[in-house]
Amino acid sequence: MAGRGRRKQNLTLDEQLIRTEEEIDELELRMEELKKKKEEIEEQIAGQKKEALYQAAIHSGKSMEEILALLERV
């Protein structure tokens, strides 16, 4: 029994070039989508860190001036 793999089509060089260009376009689009998603995730992470810092400042019992003075010494 012969294998059931896809039959390879005999494409001309021009057809191969067109398909390759189409694949490149699709991959570039996918890459742009992933870059946007990465930026969104990085923004969410930054937001969480800011919120954690803010909460720590509130729970420290120190004034903002005291906290800023402490940070300036570091």
C-alpha positions in Angstrom: 0.0 0.0 0.0 1.4 3.3 -1.0 1.8 6.2 1.4 -1.0 8.7 1.6 1.2 11.9 1.6 0.3 15.0 -0.3 1.2 14.9 -3.9 3.8 17.4 -4.8 2.8 19.6 -7.6 5.2 20.4 -10.3 5.3 24.2 -10.1 7.1 26.4 -12.4 9.8 28.7 -11.0 7.4 31.7 -11.4 4.7 29.8 -9.4 7.2 28.9 -6.7 8.3 32.5 -6.5 4.7 33.7 -6.1 4.0 31.1 -3.4 7.2 32.0 -1.6 6.3 35.7 -1.7 2.8 35.0 -0.4 4.3 33.0 2.5 6.7 35.8 3.3 3.8 38.3 3.3 1.8 36.0 5.7 4.7 35.6 8.0 5.4 39.4 8.1 1.8 40.0 9.0 2.0 37.4 11.7 5.2 38.9 13.0 3.6 42.3 13.2 0.6 40.8 15.1 3.0 39.2 17.6 5.0 42.4 18.1 1.8 44.2 19.0 0.8 41.5 21.4 4.3 41.6 22.9 3.9 45.4 23.4 0.5 45.0 25.0 1.9 42.3 27.4 4.9 44.5 28.3 2.5 47.4 29.1 0.4 45.2 31.3 3.6 44.0 33.2 4.7 47.7 33.6 1.2 48.5 34.9 1.3 45.7 37.4 4.8 46.8 38.6 3.6 50.4 39.0 0.6 49.2 41.0 2.7 47.0 43.2 5.1 49.9 43.9 2.2 52.2 44.6 0.6 49.7 47.0 3.9 49.3 48.8 4.3 53.0 49.2 0.8 53.3 50.6 1.3 50.4 53.1 4.7 51.7 54.2 3.1 54.5 56.2 5.7 57.0 54.8 4.8 60.2 53.0 5.7 60.5 49.3 8.4 63.0 50.2 10.0 60.5 52.5 9.8 57.8 49.9 11.3 60.0 47.2 14.1 61.0 49.6 14.9 57.4 50.2 15.0 56.6 46.5 17.2 59.6 45.8 19.8 58.2 48.2 20.0 54.9 46.3 
